[in-house]
Amino acid sequence: MNRNDQDQMKLNHAYWIPLVFLISGFTGNIPGAGLPSSPLEGRWDLTISIKGKDRPAWLEIQISGLRTLVGRFVGSGGSARPISKISVENGRFSFTIPPQWENSDRDLQFEGALEGDVLKGTMVYVDGNKYDWTGVRAPRLRRAAEPVWGKPVVLLDEKSLKGWHATGENQWVVEDGILRSKKSGSNLITDAKFTDFKLHIEFRYGSGSNSGVYLRGRYEVQIEDGIGKDPWADGFGAVYGFLVPSEMAAKGSGEWQSFDVTLVGRMVTIVANGVTIVCNQEIPGITGGAIDSKEGEPGPLLLQGDHGPIDYRNIVITPAQ
């Protein structure tokens, strides 16, 4: 090393040593630096008691920056909604989010606290009434090994609704091997429940119509008249409100289309009309319209029938053993 290099190294040290102390001292004085994560952080499966009925919901709480709590919320209907700030005072937390529907101008107001391993609190709903809710940590649903697939099971016998039941007054019929909901009405649910599976399902809708396939009755893969639109979180092939397809693979209304879905734990792959649009992505939580928030349990297949006419055929599920 020549003398010029030695002089330059000394000069670098002269600048960098004070700078290191400056940075170290500054970091040590950052408000909240080194504090443990909030015990509220994580994903929570909620149950809200509304007029004597249990309604599913979902809450995610995260730390943004140094100490601000933010999150996302899914109610019994609609899509995932951002929470810009969650306030914490005297051991209780609270947040407010605007209404999702045009027919309401009342904010949703949440407050609660962590009691042991359970969240408990109240919610002022859009009707102005206060309701109790509880929440438990959502299961991770990580699988220790790759699934071993069983034998395919045909869920539609092409003659009747055997193996299915409606959530209310039934408008579903089977005609010439096609399962049809000719008007808006009740959803249709399989009697059988499933954990991990591969699903093939074909569908056809009219112009502007809308439906959805709920995996385990909790995670909606959206069906809608989407041709010509950009992919979005509430659109064709999306896991409603959460996962955006990589491209728009919808065909035109009146054409038969297909989904091939693989669900293992929370990880989902969706192939729409032969195109992979969601590739092994994690579903964070339940979507609006879920039958319950018991994510750790098996669940049925649910077909949405309350958003317009829809036809289905060739419904085959291959469960994991």
CORFEN-V593776 format. One record per residue. N is the residue number from 1. PSI is psi in radians with two decimals (999 if undefined). D_CENTER is the distance of its C-alpha to the mean C-alpha in Angstrom with 1 decimal. Layout:
n->N psi->PSI d_center->D_CENTER
n->N psi->PSI d_center->D_CENTER
This chain:
n->1 psi->2.21 d_center->61.1
n->2 psi->3.05 d_center->63.4
n->3 psi->-0.64 d_center->64.3
n->4 psi->-0.70 d_center->62.1
n->5 psi->-0.71 d_center->59.0
n->6 psi->-0.74 d_center->59.9
n->7 psi->-0.67 d_center->60.3
n->8 psi->-0.67 d_center->56.9
n->9 psi->-0.73 d_center->55.2
n->10 psi->-0.69 d_center->56.8
n->11 psi->-0.72 d_center->55.7
n->12 psi->-0.77 d_center->52.1
n->13 psi->-0.67 d_center->52.3
n->14 psi->-0.59 d_center->53.9
n->15 psi->-0.75 d_center->50.9
n->16 psi->-0.59 d_center->48.0
n->17 psi->-0.86 d_center->49.2
n->18 psi->-0.58 d_center->49.1
n->19 psi->-0.66 d_center->45.8
n->20 psi->-0.76 d_center->44.2
n->21 psi->-0.65 d_center->45.5
n->22 psi->-0.80 d_center->44.3
n->23 psi->-0.76 d_center->40.8
n->24 psi->-0.77 d_center->40.8
n->25 psi->-0.66 d_center->42.2
n->26 psi->-0.76 d_center->39.7
n->27 psi->-0.69 d_center->36.7
n->28 psi->-0.37 d_center->38.2
n->29 psi->0.07 d_center->38.3
n->30 psi->2.23 d_center->34.8
n->31 psi->2.18 d_center->33.5
n->32 psi->-0.14 d_center->31.0
n->33 psi->2.33 d_center->31.7
n->34 psi->-0.01 d_center->31.5
n->35 psi->2.57 d_center->29.8
n->36 psi->2.77 d_center->27.4
n->37 psi->2.68 d_center->23.7
n->38 psi->2.43 d_center->22.7
n->39 psi->-0.20 d_center->22.0
n->40 psi->-0.30 d_center->19.2
n->41 psi->2.50 d_center->17.2
n->42 psi->-2.98 d_center->14.1
n->43 psi->2.42 d_center->11.0
n->44 psi->2.28 d_center->12.0
n->45 psi->2.06 d_center->11.2
n->46 psi->2.66 d_center->13.2
n->47 psi->2.11 d_center->15.6
n->48 psi->2.23 d_center->17.4
n->49 psi->1.87 d_center->20.8
n->50 psi->1.94 d_center->21.7
n->51 psi->0.80 d_center->25.1
n->52 psi->0.02 d_center->25.3
n->53 psi->2.47 d_center->21.9
n->54 psi->2.20 d_center->18.9
n->55 psi->2.34 d_center->15.7
n->56 psi->2.62 d_center->12.3
n->57 psi->3.05 d_center->10.4
n->58 psi->2.49 d_center->8.6
n->59 psi->2.35 d_center->10.3
n->60 psi->2.30 d_center->10.6
n->61 psi->2.27 d_center->14.2
n->62 psi->2.78 d_center->15.9
n->63 psi->2.18 d_center->19.6
n->64 psi->2.20 d_center->20.4
n->65 psi->-2.29 d_center->23.9
n->66 psi->-0.66 d_center->26.3
n->67 psi->-0.01 d_center->25.3
n->68 psi->2.24 d_center->23.1
n->69 psi->2.28 d_center->19.9
n->70 psi->-3.12 d_center->16.9
n->71 psi->-2.89 d_center->13.3
n->72 psi->2.64 d_center->10.2
n->73 psi->2.42 d_center->9.7
n->74 psi->2.19 d_center->7.9
n->75 psi->-2.90 d_center->10.8
n->76 psi->-0.19 d_center->11.9
n->77 psi->2.85 d_center->11.7
n->78 psi->-3.01 d_center->10.7
n->79 psi->3.07 d_center->8.1
n->80 psi->2.38 d_center->7.0
n->81 psi->2.38 d_center->10.6
n->82 psi->2.56 d_center->12.7
n->83 psi->1.99 d_center->15.2
n->84 psi->-0.50 d_center->18.3
n->85 psi->2.36 d_center->20.2
n->86 psi->2.06 d_center->20.2
n->87 psi->2.49 d_center->23.8
n->88 psi->2.23 d_center->25.4
n->89 psi->2.25 d_center->28.8
n->90 psi->0.71 d_center->30.9
n->91 psi->0.02 d_center->28.2
n->92 psi->2.59 d_center->25.8
n->93 psi->2.76 d_center->22.9
n->94 psi->2.69 d_center->22.0
n->95 psi->2.80 d_center->20.0
n->96 psi->2.39 d_center->20.1
n->97 psi->2.57 d_center->17.9
n->98 psi->2.79 d_center->19.3
n->99 psi->2.64 d_center->18.7
n->100 psi->-0.39 d_center->16.3
n->101 psi->2.59 d_center->18.8
n->102 psi->-0.40 d_center->22.3
n->103 psi->0.19 d_center->24.1
n->104 psi->2.47 d_center->23.5
n->105 psi->0.28 d_center->24.9
n->106 psi->2.27 d_center->24.1
n->107 psi->2.64 d_center->21.8
n->108 psi->2.29 d_center->19.5
n->109 psi->2.09 d_center->21.2
n->110 psi->2.51 d_center->19.9
n->111 psi->2.61 d_center->22.1
n->112 psi->-3.05 d_center->22.3
n->113 psi->2.75 d_center->23.5
n->114 psi->2.09 d_center->22.9
n->115 psi->1.74 d_center->25.4
n->116 psi->-2.07 d_center->25.7
n->117 psi->0.15 d_center->22.4
n->118 psi->2.37 d_center->20.9
n->119 psi->2.41 d_center->19.7
n->120 psi->2.51 d_center->21.6
n->121 psi->-2.87 d_center->22.2
n->122 psi->2.79 d_center->22.5
n->123 psi->2.27 d_center->20.8
n->124 psi->1.97 d_center->22.9
n->125 psi->3.08 d_center->21.2
n->126 psi->-0.32 d_center->22.0
n->127 psi->0.01 d_center->24.8
n->128 psi->-0.09 d_center->26.5
n->129 psi->2.72 d_center->26.4
n->130 psi->2.31 d_center->25.3
n->131 psi->2.61 d_center->23.1
n->132 psi->2.63 d_center->22.5
n->133 psi->2.75 d_center->19.3
n->134 psi->2.77 d_center->18.8
n->135 psi->2.45 d_center->16.2
n->136 psi->2.70 d_center->16.3
n->137 psi->2.32 d_center->14.9
n->138 psi->2.43 d_center->11.9
n->139 psi->2.62 d_center->13.5
n->140 psi->-0.56 d_center->13.5
n->141 psi->0.62 d_center->13.9
n->142 psi->2.27 d_center->16.2
n->143 psi->2.39 d_center->18.7
n->144 psi->-0.34 d_center->22.4
n->145 psi->2.84 d_center->23.5
n->146 psi->2.54 d_center->22.7
n->147 psi->2.63 d_center->22.3
n->148 psi->2.07 d_center->25.5
n->149 psi->2.44 d_center->24.9
n->150 psi->-2.72 d_center->26.7
n->151 psi->2.47 d_center->28.2
n->152 psi->2.49 d_center->26.4
n->153 psi->2.15 d_center->26.2
n->154 psi->2.08 d_center->26.8
n->155 psi->-0.25 d_center->24.8
n->156 psi->2.06 d_center->26.8
n->157 psi->0.03 d_center->30.5
n->158 psi->0.13 d_center->31.3
n->159 psi->-0.49 d_center->33.6
n->160 psi->-3.14 d_center->31.8
n->161 psi->0.40 d_center->28.6
n->162 psi->2.29 d_center->29.5
n->163 psi->0.03 d_center->26.6
n->164 psi->2.75 d_center->24.4
n->165 psi->2.60 d_center->24.4
n->166 psi->2.70 d_center->23.4
n->167 psi->-0.19 d_center->21.6
n->168 psi->-2.55 d_center->24.6
n->169 psi->2.21 d_center->27.6
n->170 psi->2.27 d_center->27.3
n->171 psi->0.01 d_center->27.7
n->172 psi->2.46 d_center->26.7
n->173 psi->2.81 d_center->29.7
n->174 psi->2.11 d_center->30.6
n->175 psi->2.11 d_center->33.2
n->176 psi->0.72 d_center->34.7
n->177 psi->0.09 d_center->31.9
n->178 psi->2.26 d_center->29.2
n->179 psi->2.12 d_center->26.6
n->180 psi->2.38 d_center->26.8
n->181 psi->1.84 d_center->25.4
n->182 psi->-0.20 d_center->28.0
n->183 psi->2.91 d_center->26.8
n->184 psi->2.40 d_center->23.9
n->185 psi->-2.33 d_center->23.7
n->186 psi->2.76 d_center->21.9
n->187 psi->2.83 d_center->19.0
n->188 psi->2.35 d_center->20.3
n->189 psi->2.45 d_center->19.2
n->190 psi->2.55 d_center->20.8
n->191 psi->-0.61 d_center->23.1
n->192 psi->2.68 d_center->22.2
n->193 psi->2.70 d_center->19.3
n->194 psi->2.75 d_center->18.0
n->195 psi->-1.52 d_center->16.6
n->196 psi->2.52 d_center->16.6
n->197 psi->2.91 d_center->17.8
n->198 psi->2.36 d_center->18.7
n->199 psi->2.30 d_center->18.4
n->200 psi->2.27 d_center->20.7
n->201 psi->2.42 d_center->20.5
n->202 psi->2.55 d_center->22.5
n->203 psi->2.82 d_center->22.2
n->204 psi->2.33 d_center->24.2
n->205 psi->2.79 d_center->23.8
n->206 psi->3.05 d_center->26.3
n->207 psi->2.20 d_center->26.4
n->208 psi->0.03 d_center->23.7
n->209 psi->3.05 d_center->21.9
n->210 psi->2.41 d_center->18.3
n->211 psi->-2.90 d_center->16.4
n->212 psi->2.66 d_center->13.4
n->213 psi->2.06 d_center->13.1
n->214 psi->2.02 d_center->10.9
n->215 psi->2.24 d_center->10.9
n->216 psi->0.31 d_center->12.3
n->217 psi->0.19 d_center->11.9
n->218 psi->-0.40 d_center->8.3
n->219 psi->1.92 d_center->6.1
n->220 psi->2.19 d_center->7.8
n->221 psi->2.02 d_center->9.8
n->222 psi->2.39 d_center->11.6
n->223 psi->2.16 d_center->15.4
n->224 psi->2.88 d_center->17.6
n->225 psi->1.61 d_center->20.9
n->226 psi->0.00 d_center->20.0
n->227 psi->2.38 d_center->23.2
n->228 psi->-0.09 d_center->24.7
n->229 psi->2.76 d_center->21.6
n->230 psi->2.66 d_center->19.9
n->231 psi->2.49 d_center->16.5
n->232 psi->2.93 d_center->13.8
n->233 psi->-0.34 d_center->10.1
n->234 psi->0.19 d_center->10.8
n->235 psi->-3.00 d_center->13.5
n->236 psi->2.22 d_center->14.9
n->237 psi->-0.06 d_center->13.2
n->238 psi->2.65 d_center->9.9
n->239 psi->1.89 d_center->6.5
n->240 psi->2.08 d_center->6.5
n->241 psi->-0.13 d_center->6.3
n->242 psi->-1.07 d_center->5.1
n->243 psi->2.13 d_center->7.7
n->244 psi->2.24 d_center->11.1
n->245 psi->2.66 d_center->13.7
n->246 psi->-0.40 d_center->16.8
n->247 psi->2.86 d_center->19.0
n->248 psi->1.99 d_center->19.5
n->249 psi->0.18 d_center->20.7
n->250 psi->2.54 d_center->21.1
n->251 psi->-3.12 d_center->24.6
n->252 psi->2.75 d_center->26.5
n->253 psi->2.57 d_center->26.1
n->254 psi->-0.20 d_center->28.3
n->255 psi->2.56 d_center->27.8
n->256 psi->2.38 d_center->26.3
n->257 psi->3.01 d_center->23.2
n->258 psi->2.63 d_center->21.3
n->259 psi->2.40 d_center->18.1
n->260 psi->1.98 d_center->18.5
n->261 psi->2.31 d_center->15.4
n->262 psi->2.13 d_center->15.7
n->263 psi->2.06 d_center->13.3
n->264 psi->1.95 d_center->14.7
n->265 psi->-2.11 d_center->13.1
n->266 psi->-0.10 d_center->9.7
n->267 psi->2.25 d_center->11.5
n->268 psi->2.46 d_center->11.3
n->269 psi->2.29 d_center->14.1
n->270 psi->2.16 d_center->14.4
n->271 psi->2.06 d_center->18.0
n->272 psi->2.09 d_center->18.7
n->273 psi->0.70 d_center->22.4
n->274 psi->0.00 d_center->23.5
n->275 psi->2.20 d_center->21.6
n->276 psi->2.00 d_center->19.0
n->277 psi->-0.33 d_center->16.4
n->278 psi->2.11 d_center->13.6
n->279 psi->1.77 d_center->15.5
n->280 psi->0.93 d_center->14.3
n->281 psi->2.72 d_center->11.3
n->282 psi->2.28 d_center->9.0
n->283 psi->2.05 d_center->5.4
n->284 psi->-0.67 d_center->5.1
n->285 psi->-3.02 d_center->4.0
n->286 psi->2.71 d_center->4.5
n->287 psi->2.85 d_center->4.4
n->288 psi->2.40 d_center->8.0
n->289 psi->0.04 d_center->10.7
n->290 psi->2.66 d_center->9.7
n->291 psi->-0.53 d_center->13.1
n->292 psi->3.14 d_center->12.7
n->293 psi->0.40 d_center->11.0
n->294 psi->1.27 d_center->13.2
n->295 psi->-0.40 d_center->11.0
n->296 psi->-0.08 d_center->14.3
n->297 psi->2.70 d_center->15.9
n->298 psi->2.77 d_center->16.4
n->299 psi->2.88 d_center->15.2
n->300 psi->3.09 d_center->16.5
n->301 psi->2.31 d_center->15.8
n->302 psi->2.32 d_center->15.3
n->303 psi->2.18 d_center->16.7
n->304 psi->2.23 d_center->16.2
n->305 psi->0.22 d_center->19.7
n->306 psi->0.29 d_center->19.7
n->307 psi->0.32 d_center->19.3
n->308 psi->2.97 d_center->22.5
n->309 psi->2.51 d_center->24.5
n->310 psi->2.51 d_center->23.0
n->311 psi->2.53 d_center->24.7
n->312 psi->2.68 d_center->23.5
n->313 psi->2.95 d_center->25.7
n->314 psi->1.06 d_center->25.9
n->315 psi->1.93 d_center->23.0
n->316 psi->2.26 d_center->23.4
n->317 psi->2.40 d_center->21.4
n->318 psi->1.77 d_center->22.6
n->319 psi->2.69 d_center->21.5
n->320 psi->2.54 d_center->22.0
n->321 psi->999 d_center->25.1
